Amino acid sequence: MLAWTCFGSDFEFADFALGKGLAGLGSAHRVKNFVRLTSADRFQAGAIWYWERQPVSAGFETSFSFKFTDQDLNQGGADGLAFVVQNEGERALGGLGASGGFLRSDDGAPGGLQRGIGRSVAVFFDTYQNGWDAGDNFIAICTQTPATSLRWPPVCQSYTHKLKQRLKNGKVHTARVVYQPPLLSVYLDDSQEPVTSASVDVARMVGGDGKAWVGFTGSTGGSWENHDLLRWKFQLAARPDVSSSMSAVDSSISFTLGTCLPERRLCTPEKVTVEEKGPGQFHVTMPAHLEWSASVPNTEKLPVRVFNVTGTVCWDPRLRESSGCNGPAGNGVVPGAEAEGAAGFISPKAQAGSLVTRSLNGRVWFSVNDRTGEGFNDNEGFFEFDVSVGRE
């Protein structure tokens, strides 16, 4: 059993000879100077979690080395390991077999139904082909909420194409996972480009205060192998520069996960909400998939101030790079009278980002600056902000 010992944020295990700072669950145990998540035996699931929750919402980078050995001769080894960010607790563990230890147990696993880890984002190094996945040598980025923790088969956000590296060749592999909100990217061995990426709202998926447990899970089923973790380093990212092309999602937004549209990587509210907080004061939640959907009255053509802007949108979720997503580019003042009647007016303050404004017919309108020209339907994410109409 691995033991608790207190460490701070940004940590590194050059090896696991001491096993301190970690909690082991299920089949996970220390072997000399490494962690074995599962032994080469049938129907196991194991997990390790770092002792202290990490503030993951602003971004992080983690790297780790692993090795898969002693595959069974009949089916060639299964099922893989996953790096997981989760907010279910230090005792969280998913199912056996194809679950990877973080999804719900698959239909062929013994012992009855085991739910998955309900608030989680996982990078799954899968070594066995089931009916629902891409093969026996790929990497997937998967997210789960409490509502989807019993879903089977699972639906993951991103799958690699065929890897040139063979994961279960008995050699040591090194992975690097980089989260620059909203993009989660995975690098393998000496790859200079990510082998897979996906837009993921980590703060929204794990919920709470933006902190979460980080660690690893692994599983075997009717086929098996050793899943060994050799080294691990975890670093928190500096708060992203809002003047750049990215902006972190604020975890204190005012609506619940249940209002998000299904099957989208970023939380996307179904409809806009405009709440009047007082005379000339409004709070707006604006989804990315609706064009010019939010507006506030400004019949007297007064100055309008937009502030407390949070959120991230992706106007082309197919892009696996930062150019497909953006933040709001900060706060600004929307002109009043001079913009009235100018169809399509976009605030100069907003042009650098994706929150754009115009004044028309006695109202100030807000929209996402869609860059594809292919319509708004597939956009993901939202902006949330405050609006003040009038002279201060």
Buried (B, 14 or more C-beta within 10 A) or exposed (E): EBEEEEBEBEBEBEBBEEBBBBBBBBBBBBEEBBBBBBBBEBBBBBBBBBBBBBBBBBBBBBBBBBBBBBBBEEBBBBBBBBBBBBBBEBEBBBBBBBBBBBBBBBEEBEEEEBBBBBBBBBBBBBBBBBEEBBBBBBBBBBBBBBEBBBBBBBEBBBBBEEBEEEBBEEEEBBBBBBBBBBBBBBBBBEBEEBBBBBBBBBBBBBBEEBBBBBBBBBBBBBBBBBBBBBBBBBBBBEEBEBEBBBBBBBBEBEEEBEBBBEEBBBBBBEEBBBEEEEEBBBBBBBBBBBEBBBBBEBEEBBBBBBEEBBBBBBBBBEBBEBEBBBBBBBBBBBBBEEBBEEEEBBBEBBEBBBBBBBBBEEBBBBBBBBEEEEEBEBBBBBBBBBBBBBEE
